[in-house]
Amino acid sequence: MMGIVLLLIALIGPMLLLSTFLYFRFPDESVGRMDRYIPPLTSALATWAFCTGWLWFYLFNLYISLPVLVLAIGLQGYAISKNLNPKLRRINAILIGASFGMGILSYFYFDV
């Protein structure tokens, strides 16, 4: 149990680096400063959900992965409604689909 918590804490750093990299790699100057950060944040959250999607075995998925995935889906909907950064929206849709697939696969594999 403690090892999983430490693993999740260790994942926070790379997720922040990923969102910072995507923020500067795919700039979108046509929108406000806060709206500019929504697509990279969605990418980081979807990656977090994908990396923790196998945790159905511990039922941690209900507390860690699925709420983050729901938040990523909500932010993706916001990004679509505001027409923010089409490149990152496409990448985020793939990441969200992959993390949803990982969650479903782990649910059936561990047969909770």
N, CA, C and O atoms as a GROMACS GRO file, in nm:
protein
  448
    1MET      N    1   0.082  -0.119   0.000
    1MET     CA    2   0.000   0.000   0.000
    1MET      C    3   0.086   0.126   0.000
    1MET      O    4   0.061   0.219  -0.076
    2MET      N    5   0.186   0.128   0.085
    2MET     CA    6   0.274   0.244   0.092
    2MET      C    7   0.352   0.263  -0.038
    2MET      O    8   0.377   0.375  -0.081
    3GLY      N    9   0.388   0.151  -0.101
    3GLY     CA   10   0.460   0.158  -0.228
    3GLY      C   11   0.378   0.223  -0.337
    3GLY      O   12   0.431   0.298  -0.420
    4ILE      N   13   0.248   0.196  -0.339
    4ILE     CA   14   0.160   0.256  -0.439
    4ILE      C   15   0.148   0.406  -0.416
    4ILE      O   16   0.150   0.484  -0.511
    5VAL      N   17   0.136   0.445  -0.292
    5VAL     CA   18   0.126   0.588  -0.260
    5VAL      C   19   0.255   0.659  -0.302
    5VAL      O   20   0.249   0.768  -0.360
    6LEU      N   21   0.369   0.598  -0.274
    6LEU     CA   22   0.496   0.659  -0.315
    6LEU      C   23   0.509   0.664  -0.467
    6LEU      O   24   0.563   0.760  -0.521
    7LEU      N   25   0.459   0.561  -0.537
    7LEU     CA   26   0.460   0.562  -0.683
    7LEU      C   27   0.376   0.676  -0.737
    7LEU      O   28   0.416   0.744  -0.831
    8LEU      N   29   0.260   0.697  -0.678
    8LEU     CA   30   0.173   0.806  -0.724
    8LEU      C   31   0.234   0.943  -0.696
    8LEU      O   32   0.221   1.035  -0.776
    9ILE      N   33   0.301   0.955  -0.582
    9ILE     CA   34   0.369   1.081  -0.553
    9ILE      C   35   0.482   1.104  -0.653
    9ILE      O   36   0.505   1.216  -0.696
   10ALA      N   37   0.551   0.996  -0.690
   10ALA     CA   38   0.660   1.007  -0.787
   10ALA      C   39   0.608   1.042  -0.926
   10ALA      O   40   0.681   1.100  -1.006
   11LEU      N   41   0.484   1.009  -0.957
   11LEU     CA   42   0.426   1.041  -1.088
   11LEU      C   43   0.388   1.188  -1.100
   11LEU      O   44   0.372   1.239  -1.212
   12ILE      N   45   0.372   1.257  -0.990
   12ILE     CA   46   0.330   1.398  -0.994
   12ILE      C   47   0.434   1.484  -1.066
   12ILE      O   48   0.398   1.571  -1.145
   13GLY      N   49   0.561   1.461  -1.040
   13GLY     CA   50   0.668   1.538  -1.103
   13GLY      C   51   0.668   1.527  -1.255
   13GLY      O   52   0.667   1.629  -1.323
   14PRO      N   53   0.668   1.404  -1.310
   14PRO     CA   54   0.663   1.393  -1.457
   14PRO      C   55   0.537   1.452  -1.519
   14PRO      O   56   0.542   1.502  -1.631
   15MET      N   57   0.424   1.447  -1.448
   15MET     CA   58   0.301   1.504  -1.502
   15MET      C   59   0.312   1.657  -1.510
   15MET      O   60   0.265   1.718  -1.606
   16LEU      N   61   0.376   1.718  -1.410
   16LEU     CA   62   0.397   1.863  -1.416
   16LEU      C   63   0.495   1.900  -1.527
   16LEU      O   64   0.476   2.000  -1.595
   17LEU      N   65   0.598   1.819  -1.544
   17LEU     CA   66   0.692   1.844  -1.654
   17LEU      C   67   0.625   1.828  -1.789
   17LEU      O   68   0.650   1.907  -1.881
   18LEU      N   69   0.539   1.727  -1.804
   18LEU     CA   70   0.467   1.708  -1.929
   18LEU      C   71   0.378   1.826  -1.960
   18LEU      O   72   0.378   1.877  -2.072
   19SER      N   73   0.302   1.872  -1.861
   19SER     CA   74   0.212   1.984  -1.888
   19SER      C   75   0.289   2.112  -1.919
   19SER      O   76   0.246   2.192  -2.003
   20THR      N   77   0.403   2.133  -1.852
   20THR     CA   78   0.485   2.251  -1.881
   20THR      C   79   0.544   2.242  -2.021
   20THR      O   80   0.547   2.342  -2.093
   21PHE      N   81   0.592   2.125  -2.059
   21PHE     CA   82   0.648   2.107  -2.194
   21PHE      C   83   0.542   2.133  -2.300
   21PHE      O   84   0.567   2.204  -2.397
   22LEU      N   85   0.423   2.076  -2.281
   22LEU     CA   86   0.316   2.096  -2.380
   22LEU      C   87   0.270   2.241  -2.384
   22LEU      O   88   0.231   2.290  -2.490
   23TYR      N   89   0.273   2.310  -2.272
   23TYR     CA   90   0.233   2.450  -2.267
   23TYR      C   91   0.324   2.536  -2.355
   23TYR      O   92   0.276   2.624  -2.427
   24PHE      N   93   0.453   2.510  -2.350
   24PHE     CA   94   0.547   2.590  -2.429
   24PHE      C   95   0.567   2.534  -2.570
   24PHE      O   96   0.605   2.609  -2.659
   25ARG      N   97   0.542   2.407  -2.591
   25ARG     CA   98   0.562   2.345  -2.723
   25ARG      C   99   0.449   2.381  -2.819
   25ARG      O  100   0.473   2.403  -2.938
   26PHE      N  101   0.326   2.387  -2.769
   26PHE     CA  102   0.210   2.418  -2.852
   26PHE      C  103   0.142   2.545  -2.801
   26PHE      O  104   0.033   2.537  -2.743
   27PRO      N  105   0.204   2.662  -2.821
   27PRO     CA  106   0.142   2.785  -2.770
   27PRO      C  107   0.018   2.822  -2.851
   27PRO      O  108   0.010   2.796  -2.971
   28ASP      N  109  -0.076   2.882  -2.786
   28ASP     CA  110  -0.199   2.927  -2.850
   28ASP      C  111  -0.221   3.072  -2.806
   28ASP      O  112  -0.279   3.098  -2.701
   29GLU      N  113  -0.174   3.164  -2.888
   29GLU     CA  114  -0.174   3.306  -2.852
   29GLU      C  115  -0.310   3.373  -2.867
   29GLU      O  116  -0.328   3.486  -2.823
   30SER      N  117  -0.406   3.306  -2.930
   30SER     CA  118  -0.533   3.370  -2.960
   30SER      C  119  -0.632   3.366  -2.843
   30SER      O  120  -0.740   3.424  -2.853
   31VAL      N  121  -0.598   3.298  -2.734
   31VAL     CA  122  -0.690   3.287  -2.621
   31VAL      C  123  -0.626   3.348  -2.497
   31VAL      O  124  -0.509   3.385  -2.498
   32GLY      N  125  -0.704   3.358  -2.391
   32GLY     CA  126  -0.655   3.415  -2.265
   32GLY      C  127  -0.550   3.326  -2.199
   32GLY      O  128  -0.530   3.210  -2.237
   33ARG      N  129  -0.484   3.384  -2.101
   33ARG     CA  130  -0.374   3.314  -2.034
   33ARG      C  131  -0.421   3.187  -1.963
   33ARG      O  132  -0.353   3.085  -1.970
   34MET      N  133  -0.532   3.191  -1.894
   34MET     CA  134  -0.582   3.073  -1.823
   34MET      C  135  -0.631   2.967  -1.920
   34MET      O  136  -0.609   2.848  -1.898
   35ASP      N  137  -0.698   3.008  -2.027
   35ASP     CA  138  -0.747   2.911  -2.125
   35ASP      C  139  -0.633   2.845  -2.200
   35ASP      O  140  -0.650   2.734  -2.252
   36ARG      N  141  -0.520   2.909  -2.206
   36ARG     CA  142  -0.405   2.853  -2.274
   36ARG      C  143  -0.350   2.729  -2.202
   36ARG      O  144  -0.289   2.642  -2.265
   37TYR      N  145  -0.373   2.721  -2.073
   37TYR     CA  146  -0.318   2.611  -1.994
   37TYR      C  147  -0.412   2.491  -1.983
   37TYR      O  148  -0.372   2.387  -1.931
   38ILE      N  149  -0.536   2.503  -2.029
   38ILE     CA  150  -0.634   2.394  -2.017
   38ILE      C  151  -0.593   2.270  -2.097
   38ILE      O  152  -0.593   2.162  -2.040
   39PRO      N  153  -0.557   2.278  -2.226
   39PRO     CA  154  -0.519   2.156  -2.298
   39PRO      C  155  -0.396   2.084  -2.242
   39PRO      O  156  -0.399   1.961  -2.234
   40PRO      N  157  -0.287   2.152  -2.203
   40PRO     CA  158  -0.176   2.078  -2.141
   40PRO      C  159  -0.214   2.013  -2.008
   40PRO      O  160  -0.167   1.904  -1.976
   41LEU      N  161  -0.298   2.080  -1.931
   41LEU     CA  162  -0.343   2.022  -1.805
   41LEU      C  163  -0.428   1.897  -1.832
   41LEU      O  164  -0.418   1.798  -1.759
   42THR      N  165  -0.510   1.902  -1.935
   42THR     CA  166  -0.589   1.786  -1.973
   42THR      C  167  -0.499   1.671  -2.014
   42THR      O  168  -0.526   1.555  -1.982
   43SER      N  169  -0.391   1.700  -2.086
   43SER     CA  170  -0.296   1.595  -2.125
   43SER      C  171  -0.233   1.530  -2.003
   43SER      O  172  -0.220   1.408  -1.996
   44ALA      N  173  -0.194   1.611  -1.907
   44ALA     CA  174  -0.132   1.557  -1.785
   44ALA      C  175  -0.231   1.472  -1.707
   44ALA      O  176  -0.195   1.366  -1.656
   45LEU      N  177  -0.355   1.517  -1.696
   45LEU     CA  178  -0.456   1.440  -1.623
   45LEU      C  179  -0.489   1.309  -1.694
   45LEU      O  180  -0.505   1.206  -1.629
   46ALA      N  181  -0.500   1.312  -1.826
   46ALA     CA  182  -0.528   1.190  -1.901
   46ALA      C  183  -0.412   1.092  -1.892
   46ALA      O  184  -0.434   0.971  -1.885
   47THR      N  185  -0.290   1.142  -1.891
   47THR     CA  186  -0.174   1.055  -1.875
   47THR      C  187  -0.171   0.995  -1.735
   47THR      O  188  -0.138   0.877  -1.718
   48TRP      N  189  -0.206   1.074  -1.634
   48TRP     CA  190  -0.216   1.023  -1.498
   48TRP      C  191  -0.319   0.911  -1.491
   48TRP      O  192  -0.292   0.806  -1.431
   49ALA      N  193  -0.436   0.931  -1.552
   49ALA     CA  194  -0.540   0.828  -1.550
   49ALA      C  195  -0.494   0.704  -1.624
   49ALA      O  196  -0.527   0.592  -1.584
   50PHE      N  197  -0.418   0.721  -1.732
   50PHE     CA  198  -0.367   0.605  -1.805
   50PHE      C  199  -0.263   0.528  -1.723
   50PHE      O  200  -0.264   0.405  -1.722
   51CYS      N  201  -0.175   0.600  -1.654
   51CYS     CA  202  -0.070   0.534  -1.575
   51CYS      C  203  -0.125   0.466  -1.451
   51CYS      O  204  -0.066   0.369  -1.403
   52THR      N  205  -0.236   0.513  -1.398
   52THR     CA  206  -0.292   0.452  -1.278
   52THR      C  207  -0.414   0.367  -1.308
   52THR      O  208  -0.482   0.323  -1.215
   53GLY      N  209  -0.444   0.342  -1.434
   53GLY     CA  210  -0.563   0.266  -1.471
   53GLY      C  211  -0.559   0.120  -1.432
   53GLY      O  212  -0.664   0.057  -1.427
   54TRP      N  213  -0.443   0.064  -1.405
   54TRP     CA  214  -0.432  -0.077  -1.370
   54TRP      C  215  -0.461  -0.103  -1.223
   54TRP      O  216  -0.453  -0.217  -1.179
   55LEU      N  217  -0.495  -0.002  -1.147
   55LEU     CA  218  -0.511  -0.016  -1.003
   55LEU      C  219  -0.646  -0.072  -0.959
   55LEU      O  220  -0.681  -0.058  -0.842
   56TRP      N  221  -0.721  -0.133  -1.049
   56TRP     CA  222  -0.846  -0.196  -1.008
   56TRP      C  223  -0.821  -0.306  -0.906
   56TRP      O  224  -0.907  -0.336  -0.822
   57PHE      N  225  -0.704  -0.366  -0.914
   57PHE     CA  226  -0.672  -0.474  -0.822
   57PHE      C  227  -0.679  -0.426  -0.678
   57PHE      O  228  -0.720  -0.501  -0.589
   58TYR      N  229  -0.642  -0.306  -0.654
   58TYR     CA  230  -0.642  -0.250  -0.520
   58TYR      C  231  -0.765  -0.164  -0.493
   58TYR      O  232  -0.779  -0.108  -0.384
   59LEU      N  233  -0.853  -0.153  -0.590
   59LEU     CA  234  -0.969  -0.065  -0.584
   59LEU      C  235  -0.930   0.081  -0.562
   59LEU      O  236  -1.014   0.164  -0.526
   60PHE      N  237  -0.804   0.112  -0.584
   60PHE     CA  238  -0.758   0.251  -0.580
   60PHE      C  239  -0.808   0.327  -0.703
   60PHE      O  240  -0.814   0.450  -0.703
   61ASN      N  241  -0.842   0.253  -0.806
   61ASN     CA  242  -0.888   0.317  -0.929
   61ASN      C  243  -1.010   0.403  -0.902
   61ASN      O  244  -1.027   0.508  -0.964
   62LEU      N  245  -1.095   0.361  -0.811
   62LEU     CA  246  -1.214   0.439  -0.779
   62LEU      C  247  -1.180   0.573  -0.714
   62LEU      O  248  -1.256   0.669  -0.726
   63TYR      N  249  -1.067   0.579  -0.647
   63TYR     CA  250  -1.030   0.699  -0.574
   63TYR      C  251  -0.926   0.785  -0.644
   63TYR      O  252  -0.918   0.905  -0.619
   64ILE      N  253  -0.845   0.725  -0.730
   64ILE     CA  254  -0.733   0.798  -0.789
   64ILE      C  255  -0.748   0.817  -0.940
   64ILE      O  256  -0.734   0.928  -0.990
   65SER      N  257  -0.777   0.712  -1.011
   65SER     CA  258  -0.775   0.718  -1.156
   65SER      C  259  -0.906   0.769  -1.216
   65SER      O  260  -0.905   0.857  -1.302
   66LEU      N  261  -1.018   0.717  -1.172
   66LEU     CA  262  -1.145   0.755  -1.234
   66LEU      C  263  -1.185   0.900  -1.211
   66LEU      O  264  -1.234   0.964  -1.304
   67PRO      N  265  -1.167   0.957  -1.092
   67PRO     CA  266  -1.200   1.100  -1.078
   67PRO      C  267  -1.112   1.190  -1.166
   67PRO      O  268  -1.158   1.290  -1.219
   68VAL      N  269  -0.986   1.152  -1.181
   68VAL     CA  270  -0.897   1.230  -1.267
   68VAL      C  271  -0.940   1.217  -1.412
   68VAL      O  272  -0.934   1.314  -1.488
   69LEU      N  273  -0.984   1.097  -1.452
   69LEU     CA  274  -1.032   1.077  -1.588
   69LEU      C  275  -1.158   1.159  -1.614
   69LEU      O  276  -1.173   1.218  -1.720
   70VAL      N  277  -1.248   1.163  -1.518
   70VAL     CA  278  -1.370   1.244  -1.533
   70VAL      C  279  -1.335   1.392  -1.544
   70VAL      O  280  -1.395   1.464  -1.623
   71LEU      N  281  -1.238   1.437  -1.464
   71LEU     CA  282  -1.193   1.576  -1.473
   71LEU      C  283  -1.130   1.605  -1.609
   71LEU      O  284  -1.152   1.711  -1.666
   72ALA      N  285  -1.052   1.510  -1.662
   72ALA     CA  286  -0.990   1.528  -1.794
   72ALA      C  287  -1.098   1.534  -1.903
   72ALA      O  288  -1.086   1.613  -1.996
   73ILE      N  289  -1.200   1.451  -1.891
   73ILE     CA  290  -1.309   1.454  -1.990
   73ILE      C  291  -1.382   1.588  -1.983
   73ILE      O  292  -1.417   1.644  -2.087
   74GLY      N  293  -1.405   1.639  -1.862
   74GLY     CA  294  -1.470   1.770  -1.848
   74GLY      C  295  -1.387   1.883  -1.907
   74GLY      O  296  -1.440   1.970  -1.976
   75LEU      N  297  -1.256   1.881  -1.881
   75LEU     CA  298  -1.169   1.984  -1.938
   75LEU      C  299  -1.158   1.970  -2.089
   75LEU      O  300  -1.145   2.070  -2.160
   76GLN      N  301  -1.165   1.848  -2.140
   76GLN     CA  302  -1.164   1.828  -2.286
   76GLN      C  303  -1.291   1.887  -2.347
   76GLN      O  304  -1.285   1.950  -2.453
   77GLY      N  305  -1.403   1.867  -2.281
   77GLY     CA  306  -1.528   1.928  -2.328
   77GLY      C  307  -1.521   2.080  -2.328
   77GLY      O  308  -1.570   2.145  -2.421
   78TYR      N  309  -1.460   2.136  -2.224
   78TYR     CA  310  -1.442   2.281  -2.218
   78TYR      C  311  -1.350   2.329  -2.331
   78TYR      O  312  -1.377   2.431  -2.394
   79ALA      N  313  -1.243   2.253  -2.356
   79ALA     CA  314  -1.150   2.291  -2.464
   79ALA      C  315  -1.218   2.283  -2.600
   79ALA      O  316  -1.190   2.365  -2.688
   80ILE      N  317  -1.306   2.187  -2.618
   80ILE     CA  318  -1.379   2.176  -2.745
   80ILE      C  319  -1.477   2.292  -2.759
   80ILE      O  320  -1.489   2.350  -2.867
   81SER      N  321  -1.546   2.327  -2.650
   81SER     CA  322  -1.645   2.435  -2.658
   81SER      C  323  -1.579   2.571  -2.683
   81SER      O  324  -1.638   2.656  -2.749
   82LYS      N  325  -1.459   2.591  -2.631
   82LYS     CA  326  -1.387   2.717  -2.651
   82LYS      C  327  -1.296   2.714  -2.773
   82LYS      O  328  -1.231   2.814  -2.805
   83ASN      N  329  -1.289   2.600  -2.842
   83ASN     CA  330  -1.206   2.582  -2.961
   83ASN      C  331  -1.058   2.613  -2.930
   83ASN      O  332  -0.995   2.694  -2.999
   84LEU      N  333  -1.006   2.548  -2.827
   84LEU     CA  334  -0.868   2.568  -2.784
   84LEU      C  335  -0.776   2.468  -2.852
   84LEU      O  336  -0.810   2.349  -2.859
   85ASN      N  337  -0.666   2.509  -2.899
   85ASN     CA  338  -0.554   2.429  -2.948
   85ASN      C  339  -0.592   2.293  -3.009
   85ASN      O  340  -0.592   2.193  -2.938
   86PRO      N  341  -0.622   2.289  -3.138
   86PRO     CA  342  -0.671   2.165  -3.200
   86PRO      C  343  -0.571   2.050  -3.196
   86PRO      O  344  -0.612   1.934  -3.191
   87LYS      N  345  -0.441   2.079  -3.198
   87LYS     CA  346  -0.342   1.970  -3.192
   87LYS      C  347  -0.350   1.897  -3.059
   87LYS      O  348  -0.354   1.774  -3.054
   88LEU      N  349  -0.352   1.974  -2.950
   88LEU     CA  350  -0.358   1.911  -2.818
   88LEU      C  351  -0.495   1.849  -2.792
   88LEU      O  352  -0.504   1.751  -2.718
   89ARG      N  353  -0.600   1.903  -2.850
   89ARG     CA  354  -0.732   1.840  -2.833
   89ARG      C  355  -0.732   1.700  -2.895
   89ARG      O  356  -0.791   1.608  -2.838
   90ARG      N  357  -0.668   1.685  -3.009
   90ARG     CA  358  -0.660   1.554  -3.075
   90ARG      C  359  -0.577   1.458  -2.991
   90ARG      O  360  -0.615   1.342  -2.972
   91ILE      N  361  -0.463   1.505  -2.942
   91ILE     CA  362  -0.378   1.422  -2.856
   91ILE      C  363  -0.454   1.383  -2.728
   91ILE      O  364  -0.446   1.269  -2.684
   92ASN      N  365  -0.525   1.478  -2.671
   92ASN     CA  366  -0.599   1.451  -2.548
   92ASN      C  367  -0.711   1.351  -2.571
   92ASN      O  368  -0.737   1.267  -2.484
   93ALA      N  369  -0.778   1.358  -2.684
   93ALA     CA  370  -0.884   1.261  -2.714
   93ALA      C  371  -0.826   1.120  -2.721
   93ALA      O  372  -0.888   1.024  -2.673
   94ILE      N  373  -0.708   1.106  -2.780
   94ILE     CA  374  -0.644   0.974  -2.787
   94ILE      C  375  -0.604   0.927  -2.648
   94ILE      O  376  -0.625   0.811  -2.613
   95LEU      N  377  -0.546   1.017  -2.568
   95LEU     CA  378  -0.506   0.980  -2.431
   95LEU      C  379  -0.626   0.943  -2.344
   95LEU      O  380  -0.619   0.848  -2.267
   96ILE      N  381  -0.735   1.016  -2.356
   96ILE     CA  382  -0.854   0.987  -2.278
   96ILE      C  383  -0.912   0.852  -2.320
   96ILE      O  384  -0.954   0.774  -2.235
   97GLY      N  385  -0.916   0.826  -2.449
   97GLY     CA  386  -0.964   0.697  -2.496
   97GLY      C  387  -0.877   0.582  -2.448
   97GLY      O  388  -0.927   0.477  -2.410
   98ALA      N  389  -0.746   0.601  -2.451
   98ALA     CA  390  -0.654   0.497  -2.405
   98ALA      C  391  -0.668   0.473  -2.255
   98ALA      O  392  -0.665   0.359  -2.210
   99SER      N  393  -0.684   0.579  -2.178
   99SER     CA  394  -0.698   0.560  -2.033
   99SER      C  395  -0.834   0.497  -1.999
   99SER      O  396  -0.843   0.418  -1.906
  100PHE      N  397  -0.937   0.532  -2.074
  100PHE     CA  398  -1.067   0.466  -2.054
  100PHE      C  399  -1.057   0.318  -2.088
  100PHE      O  400  -1.109   0.232  -2.016
  101GLY      N  401  -0.989   0.288  -2.199
  101GLY     CA  402  -0.969   0.147  -2.238
  101GLY      C  403  -0.887   0.071  -2.134
  101GLY      O  404  -0.915  -0.045  -2.106
  102MET      N  405  -0.785   0.136  -2.078
  102MET     CA  406  -0.704   0.072  -1.975
  102MET      C  407  -0.787   0.042  -1.851
  102MET      O  408  -0.773  -0.063  -1.789
  103GLY      N  409  -0.873   0.134  -1.814
  103GLY     CA  410  -0.960   0.112  -1.698
  103GLY      C  411  -1.057  -0.002  -1.720
  103GLY      O  412  -1.076  -0.085  -1.630
  104ILE      N  413  -1.118  -0.009  -1.838
  104ILE     CA  414  -1.210  -0.118  -1.869
  104ILE      C  415  -1.135  -0.251  -1.872
  104ILE      O  416  -1.183  -0.351  -1.818
  105LEU      N  417  -1.018  -0.252  -1.936
  105LEU     CA  418  -0.939  -0.375  -1.945
  105LEU      C  419  -0.897  -0.424  -1.807
  105LEU      O  420  -0.905  -0.544  -1.778
  106SER      N  421  -0.852  -0.334  -1.722
  106SER     CA  422  -0.810  -0.376  -1.588
  106SER      C  423  -0.930  -0.420  -1.505
  106SER      O  424  -0.916  -0.508  -1.420
  107TYR      N  425  -1.046  -0.360  -1.528
  107TYR     CA  426  -1.167  -0.402  -1.456
  107TYR      C  427  -1.199  -0.547  -1.488
  107TYR      O  428  -1.225  -0.627  -1.398
  108PHE      N  429  -1.197  -0.581  -1.616
  108PHE     CA  430  -1.229  -0.719  -1.654
  108PHE      C  431  -1.116  -0.816  -1.624
  108PHE      O  432  -1.142  -0.933  -1.596
  109TYR      N  433  -0.992  -0.769  -1.628
  109TYR     CA  434  -0.879  -0.858  -1.600
  109TYR      C  435  -0.876  -0.897  -1.453
  109TYR      O  436  -0.856  -1.014  -1.420
  110PHE      N  437  -0.895  -0.799  -1.364
  110PHE     CA  438  -0.890  -0.828  -1.222
  110PHE      C  439  -1.026  -0.877  -1.169
  110PHE      O  440  -1.033  -0.927  -1.056
  111ASP      N  441  -1.132  -0.864  -1.247
  111ASP     CA  442  -1.264  -0.918  -1.216
  111ASP      C  443  -1.308  -0.886  -1.073
  111ASP      O  444  -1.330  -0.975  -0.990
  112VAL      N  445  -1.318  -0.758  -1.047
  112VAL     CA  446  -1.356  -0.715  -0.912
  112VAL      C  447  -1.504  -0.734  -0.892
  112VAL      O  448  -1.556  -0.704  -0.784
   0.00000   0.00000   0.00000
